[in-house]
Amino acid sequence: MTELPDRRLLLVHAHPDDESINNGATMARYAAEGAHVTLVTCTLGERGEVIPPELAHLTGAALGRHRRRELDAAMAELGVQDVRLLGGAGRYSDSGMMGLPDNDDPACFWQADVDEAAAHLVEVIREVRPQVLVTYDDNGGYGHPDHIQAHRVAMRAAELSAEAGWKIPKVYWNRVPRSVVEQSFARLQDDLPGLPFAKSAAVDDVPGVVADERVTTVVDGTAHAAAKAAAMRAHATQITVAEPYFVLSNELAQPILTTEYYELVRGERGPGERETDLFAGVEEAS
């Protein structure tokens, strides 16, 4: 087996674009530092809302194929080479927004058996042996069924892989401290007149916002701000970028965060009031 780098990071996301919005700076930083960064995406986002009029004809499988190409382009911007689709391409389809009839499609990710889906992820974990796993909280950040299911599958896979002989030393959930979002939106209000966006999102529209004390780890990715913005721009069906802001299909402007935040939920916390490295304390792990 090919020898792996000393540091290995696994991220589990629901759709193409989630990874760049949530963790783009983190991924670029660790990839640049020589860590092995693995992204597992659970669906191709076949039911996503398309922003550009010239791409509005893309739906279903055609949209999924297009978003897969967007994902490849985004990962090239971040320097990430190990990109997987959970269970292989087409195994699980996008479930749509919570409460829609799409949720009942037997092929959608929301309807997947958690243990079966987790078994596919365990295969990746056994191969890569990550020391760090990053995913969503139990509400998926904002209640999307695929995000919730990605959380369930990732956490279950961590349990199953430990039973099979590889216990992931540290597990994190994506977080954003409320104070950071409030400060960012205060600046956004001043900048809106010069932006191609009509209005700002509200603080609680941002996935993963929590009280500051919930955040255990701060990853400074400002040196990779351009890479994160470029990766987000590559997801052109889903994101409009006007640095340092972006909008999704809801047309509500949000700041692009290049310092990214996490909550350690399993494993030993590194030194200091807040960690500044996801690998703190596990540098020498096998």
C-alpha positions, 0 to 999 in steps of 0.5 A: 500500500502506498505510504500516506502522509503523516497528516490525513484529513477527511471531510464528509459533505452532502452536495458539491459546493458545500465543501468550498463554502464551509471548509475551502480555506481549511482544505487549501491550507492543509493541502498546501502544507502536504496533508492528505485531504480526502473529500467524500461527497454524498450526492451530486446535488441533482435537485439544486436550484440553478442560478445562471439563466444560461444553465437553467436547462440543467436538471436531474442527472444532467445537472448532477453531471455538470456539478461533478465537473464543477466539483473537480474544478473547485478541488483543483483550485484548492489543491485537493486530489482525493475526491470520492462520491459516497458508494460511487457515482449515482449511488445516492441522489439529492433529496431536495429541501426538507418537507418536499415530496422529493424526500420520499424518493427511494433513491434519495440519500434521505431514504438511505439505510444509515448503516449501509451508507456508513459502510461505504464510508468505512471503506474510505476510512480504512484506506485513508486512516484519517486522524481528523474527520469534519462534518455537520452537526446533527441538524446538518447546519441548517436542516437540509435532509442531505446534510442531516443524513451526511452527519448521521452517516459520518458519525456512524462510520466513525463508530464502525471504523473504530470497531474495525480497528481504526479509531479516528482521533478527532471529530469536528463539526462545522461551526461559526461563532455568532460574534463573527457573523454579526461583525461580518454582517455589520460590514456587509450592510455598509458595502451593499450599495456597491455590490450586485446583491439586493440584500443581506442574509440574516445572522441565523440564515448562516449554517452552523452559527452557534454561541461563541463558547461552542467553538473550540477550534479556529483555522486561519485560512486567510493566506488561501482566501483567493483559492477559496473564492475561486473554488466557490466561483467554480460552483457557478450553478449554485454560487455567485461570488463578488469578493468578499461576499457571495449569494446562493439561489436565495439572493441573500448576500453572505460574507466569505469566511476565510478563517473557519471555525469548528467544534471538537466533539470527539477526541482530545483537545489541543492546548490553548483557549482555542485550538488553531490546528485540527491536528493538534495533539495527533501529529505523531498518530500512526 
